[in-house]
């Protein structure tokens, strides 16, 4: 399945510098963020939050898990 990047500013940078494996890891992390924070991706504030987290995940200090997150066993 091809990667789909919808962020206009990060899109080209991600496409050029992020591996398919890293992208798949981001998608899992993003899903966890959406679920744990109960985000609605259509809302501008949620999209901005996810974009900032994506920037940190790929090019910054890393995106953190929510403080109360407990992985399923």
PyMOL commands that set and color helices and strands:
alter all, ss='L'
color gray80, all
select helices_A, chain A and resi 8-17+20-37+44-59
alter helices_A, ss='H'
color red, helices_A
deselect
rebuild
show_as cartoon
